Amino acid sequence: MCARVVVAEDDGKQADLVRRYLEHEGHDVVVVYDGATALAELRRRLPDLLILDVMMPFVDGLDVCRTVRAEAGLAALPVLMLTARSAEDDLLLGLDLGADDYLRKPSSPRELVARARSLLRRGGRAGTGGGVVVPDPVLRVGPLTVDPGRHEVWAHDRRIHCTPGEFRLLEVLASRPGQVFSRAQILEQLHGFDRYLNVRTVDMHVMNLRKKIEQDPRRARRLVTVYGFGYKLVGKEPPADRADPGPATGRRNPDHGL
């Protein structure tokens, strides 16, 4: 699997280490050292993956991620964020801005490469191997359509932009409408590694998807929580009084510990 990867990291020694490991995997790697240069490089030639440090001069990684998700030509780019920060709020902020995965520094270069490999595989942007590719069937759940071959999601006849992580989660749930998936099962499908981060990644992806596919994200009627078990995608909406109120109610999320 060969891909073009942009690494945005202001620590030259760390950037060189990441570059060497990725090149050993056969990837074409471009290293930049600040956020402004990263955005210029992404606009010049769209890569297959962006590995993005949070703490960078001129434009920090969070602002780069926010810009990537806002620009039509960049919005589908898989993003792996790196941070030396340990506060959970910082991690969730990055995920809320659209990062597909998050890795704390210092981290093992091998784990970083494994995370990168997972995101590339999920994005389907590299490693086709030149063989005949048989597209996955189109999935339809109520007014929602998930097309794995075209990497498209439609809801109520409107195309929805999803990050690679959001798309994969939606694809998993749409493959078995009505079936409840625990967060652990979803993590397994998403090729998760760090459980501390990724259980929160699942919740953040669900929250973001509800904003995109639900008519009222505060009372989810398609991507619903089955309290004490996990999440499911339903084709037939439940009665209005049984719609999932979601996290906006202020109640503790009973999915924790699934």
Secondary structure, 3 states (H helix, E strand, C coil): CCCEEEEECCCHHHHHHHHHHHHHCCCEEEEECCHHHHHHHHHHCCCCEEEEECCCCCCCHHHHHHHHHHCCCCCCCCEEEEECCCCHHHHHHHHHCCCCEEEECCCCHHHHHHHHHHHHHHHCCCCCCCCCCCCCCCEEECCEEEECCCCEEEECCEEECCCHHHHHHHHHHHCCCCCCECHHHHHHHCCCCCHHHHHHHHHHHHHHHHHHHCCCCCCECCEEEECCCEEEECCCCCCHHHCECHHHHCCCCCCCCC
